[in-house]
Amino acid sequence: DSTVISIEDGKLFYTPYFEGRNSRREIIPVNKSYFRTEFGRGYYRLNFDEKNNVIGHIFSNGAGRIKEKKVR
């Protein structure tokens, strides 16, 4: 499984791929570190390294949390 964050026509999109399916959604920025997605529940928090590069993100939805690492 993977997630792709892309820029298309000047907009950011979040596309998770799970078991051969995807559900592409536009990203709605909250601030520099947090974003939501349209029709999504919960928040995504970006993780940064010491040079301020994004190294992954954590999705939180109440008690649930999913942590993903950047691979490229």
C-alpha positions in Angstrom: 0.0 0.0 0.0 1.2 3.5 -0.6 0.1 7.2 -0.8 1.0 9.7 -3.4 0.8 13.5 -2.9 0.8 15.3 -6.2 0.4 18.8 -7.7 -2.0 19.0 -10.6 -3.2 22.3 -12.2 -1.8 24.2 -9.2 -3.7 22.1 -6.6 -2.4 19.5 -4.1 -3.9 16.0 -4.1 -3.7 13.1 -1.7 -4.1 9.6 -3.3 -3.9 6.5 -1.1 -3.6 3.2 -2.9 -4.9 0.3 -0.9 -5.5 -3.2 -2.3 -5.4 -1.9 -5.9 -7.9 0.9 -5.2 -7.4 4.6 -4.9 -9.5 7.5 -3.6 -7.9 10.7 -4.8 -8.8 13.8 -2.8 -7.8 17.4 -2.8 -5.7 18.6 0.1 -7.0 21.4 2.3 -4.1 23.1 4.1 -4.7 24.1 7.7 -1.2 25.4 8.4 2.4 24.5 7.5 2.3 21.2 9.3 -1.3 20.1 9.2 -3.8 19.4 6.4 -7.2 17.8 5.8 -8.7 16.2 2.7 -12.0 16.9 1.1 -14.6 14.4 2.3 -12.0 13.2 4.8 -12.3 12.8 8.6 -9.4 13.6 10.8 -6.1 15.5 10.2 -2.8 14.8 8.7 0.4 16.1 10.4 3.6 16.3 8.3 6.8 15.2 9.9 10.0 17.1 9.2 13.7 16.3 9.6 16.4 18.7 11.0 16.7 20.4 7.6 13.0 21.0 7.4 12.4 18.4 4.7 9.2 16.3 4.9 10.0 12.8 5.9 6.4 11.4 6.4 3.0 12.1 8.0 0.7 10.9 10.7 -3.1 10.6 10.2 -5.2 11.1 13.3 -8.9 10.4 13.5 -9.9 10.4 17.2 -8.2 7.5 18.8 -6.9 6.1 15.5 -3.5 6.9 14.2 -1.6 5.9 11.0 2.0 6.8 10.5 3.6 6.7 7.0 7.2 7.4 6.0 8.3 9.2 2.8 10.1 6.8 0.5 11.1 9.1 -2.4 
